[in-house]
Amino acid sequence: MEEEHDQYLIPTVIEKEAHGERAYDIYSRLLKERIIFIAGPIT
């Protein structure tokens, strides 16, 4: 049986930099820009 996380596609962002390209998964890229989403209470 496959694990559940293997069934999801995680988008990738490719940034062009002066010395080449760098790929980030979408969550790492948003965190780099300090963009977060909190779906529940913080206790």
N, C-alpha and C positions, 0 to 999 in steps of 0.2 A: 504494500500500500504506500502511495506517495505521501510525503508530508504536505500539509496544507500550504505552507509558504512557497512551495515550488510551483504552485498554480497561478501565482500573481505576477504580472509584468510590472517592473519598476522603471518608470521613465528615466532617461539619462539626458543630462544637459552637457553639451560640448562647448567649452569656452576657447576662443582663439586668443592666445597671448603672444607677446613679442617673440618668444623663443619656441613656439609650437602650440599644440592644443592640449587641453586637459578635460577629462570627462568626469562628471560628478553624477551620483544618483540624485534625484530631485530633492530628497530630504536633506542631504548634505549641502546641496547648493542653497536651499532656503535657510538652513541654519547658518551658513557662512554669511548671509546677508542679515542675520538676526531676525528672520521672519519665522514666527512660530504660531501654532494654532493649539489652543488648549480647549479640549472638548468637555472637560468636567471641572468640578471644584478642586481647588488646591487647598489641602488641609495641613 
